[in-house]
């Protein structure tokens, strides 16, 4: 298979941030805080969706919500 170089489809400097920009560091405090906020958001959304599924009695709406969630999880699974 042909190896495509980034210079063939990206402009020069695409991998460098603006002057003074803080570089990403895995495991830094900034990253940990961001991950905590992200997972808190995910948890809140999941709890809200599960609550809506238990409260809304009309089956087609519940089915479509679960179908949408299943599709989201499938896409995430296939993307990783």
Wavefront OBJ file of the C-alpha trace (Angstrom):
o trace
v 0.000 0.000 0.000
v 1.268 3.479 -0.887
v 2.366 5.637 2.042
v 0.900 9.145 1.640
v 2.994 11.906 3.172
v 1.211 14.699 5.098
v 2.971 17.322 2.950
v 0.946 16.019 -0.011
v -2.399 17.045 1.483
v -1.655 19.424 4.403
v -0.199 22.917 4.376
v 3.108 23.701 6.034
v 2.856 24.322 9.765
v -0.372 22.338 10.283
v 1.124 20.482 13.253
v 2.364 23.526 15.158
v 0.220 25.821 17.246
v 0.316 29.609 17.400
v 3.210 31.356 19.145
v 2.884 30.971 22.904
v 0.381 28.127 22.636
v 0.749 25.543 25.387
v 1.557 22.090 23.934
v -0.614 19.113 24.820
v 0.810 16.928 27.565
v -0.790 13.623 28.398
v -1.631 13.271 32.083
v -1.253 16.972 32.859
v -3.557 18.651 35.362
v -5.260 20.532 32.516
v -5.922 17.253 30.704
v -7.226 15.532 33.852
v -9.637 18.387 34.575
v -10.878 18.303 30.978
v -11.384 14.540 31.098
v -13.279 14.861 34.393
v -15.599 17.477 32.869
v -16.113 15.325 29.750
v -16.978 12.168 31.698
v -19.254 14.149 34.022
v -21.111 15.418 30.948
v -21.363 11.901 29.502
v -22.720 10.580 32.804
v -25.332 13.328 33.060
v -26.493 12.726 29.483
v -26.744 8.955 30.001
v -28.715 9.409 33.233
v -31.066 11.877 31.532
v -31.668 9.534 28.589
v -32.305 6.557 30.885
v -34.698 8.665 32.953
v -36.535 9.765 29.794
v -36.822 6.128 28.668
v -38.446 5.185 31.984
v -40.778 8.217 32.090
v -42.048 8.365 28.492
v -44.702 5.644 28.217
v -45.185 5.813 24.439
v -43.266 2.817 23.039
v -42.217 4.152 19.602
v -40.498 7.168 21.156
v -38.638 4.946 23.623
v -37.730 2.541 20.829
v -36.373 5.345 18.628
v -34.334 6.755 21.509
v -32.808 3.352 22.210
v -32.217 2.791 18.505
v -30.410 6.149 18.286
v -28.291 5.312 21.317
v -27.455 1.930 19.852
v -26.393 3.584 16.603
v -24.198 6.072 18.486
v -22.487 3.282 20.431
v -22.031 1.251 17.232
v -20.365 4.172 15.435
v -18.113 4.832 18.422
v -17.179 1.138 18.630
v -16.361 0.919 14.909
v -14.395 4.188 14.982
v -12.073 3.055 17.755
l 1 2 3 4 5 6 7 8 9 10 11 12 13 14 15 16 17 18 19 20 21 22 23 24 25 26 27 28 29 30 31 32 33 34 35 36 37 38 39 40 41 42 43 44 45 46 47 48 49 50 51 52 53 54 55 56 57 58 59 60 61 62 63 64 65 66 67 68 69 70 71 72 73 74 75 76 77 78 79 80
